[in-house]
Amino acid sequence: MSNFPPKEHLNINQFDYSPKQQGYAFPAEWAKHEATWLSWPHKEASWPDKIETIYKPYCEFIKIVAEGEKVRINVKDEEMKAFAVAELKKS
């Protein structure tokens, strides 16, 4: 079963416009923004045999960025959130 809407509910014209024409933008890193968004590292495949070693330097990076602006961190669930908070408190 697909989560994609049935054909009769699709507005085919929505695909005639680019993301820019639809009002989306990818601003430069120096553009005014509310916060920097990061994702908590969690995929072993991205850090083969070393994911445990990434948390300390990642926390240090987060704290440096947070000196100048708000940082928001994506987590997949409450368990990951608790782990991330504990790691941030350690460093």
C-alpha positions in Angstrom: 0.0 0.0 0.0 1.3 3.4 -0.9 1.1 6.7 1.0 1.0 8.5 -2.3 -2.5 10.1 -3.0 -4.7 8.4 -5.6 -4.4 9.8 -9.1 -7.8 11.5 -8.8 -6.5 13.5 -5.9 -3.3 14.7 -7.6 -3.1 18.2 -8.9 -1.0 17.5 -12.0 -0.3 21.2 -12.4 1.7 21.3 -9.1 4.5 19.5 -11.0 4.6 22.1 -13.7 6.5 24.5 -11.4 10.0 24.4 -10.0 10.5 24.6 -6.2 11.7 28.2 -6.7 8.5 29.0 -8.5 6.5 27.5 -5.7 8.2 29.8 -3.2 10.9 27.5 -1.8 14.5 28.6 -1.4 17.8 27.3 -0.2 19.3 30.3 1.6 23.0 30.8 2.1 24.4 30.0 5.5 24.9 33.7 6.3 21.3 34.5 5.5 19.1 35.6 8.5 17.6 32.6 10.1 16.0 31.6 13.4 18.3 28.6 14.1 20.7 26.1 12.7 19.2 22.7 12.3 21.4 19.6 12.8 20.6 15.9 13.0 21.9 13.7 15.8 24.3 11.1 14.4 22.7 7.7 14.6 23.4 5.6 11.5 26.2 3.1 12.1 26.6 2.9 8.3 27.6 6.6 8.2 30.2 6.0 10.9 31.3 2.4 10.4 33.0 1.0 13.5 33.3 4.5 15.1 29.9 6.0 15.8 30.7 6.0 19.5 33.7 8.3 18.8 31.7 11.0 17.0 29.5 12.1 19.9 32.2 14.1 21.9 33.4 16.2 18.9 29.9 16.6 17.6 28.8 18.0 21.0 31.8 20.3 21.0 30.7 21.5 17.5 27.2 22.1 18.7 28.3 24.1 21.7 30.5 26.3 19.5 27.7 27.0 17.1 25.3 27.6 20.0 27.6 30.4 21.3 26.3 32.6 18.4 22.9 31.2 17.6 20.1 28.8 18.5 20.7 25.2 17.6 17.9 22.7 17.0 18.7 19.0 16.8 16.6 16.5 14.9 16.2 13.2 16.8 14.1 10.2 15.9 12.5 9.5 19.2 12.5 10.2 23.0 15.2 7.6 23.6 17.6 9.3 21.2 16.7 12.7 22.6 17.6 11.5 26.1 20.9 10.1 24.9 21.7 13.4 23.0 20.9 15.5 26.1 23.1 13.3 28.3 26.0 13.5 25.8 25.7 17.3 25.6 25.7 17.5 29.4 28.9 15.4 29.5 30.9 17.7 27.3 
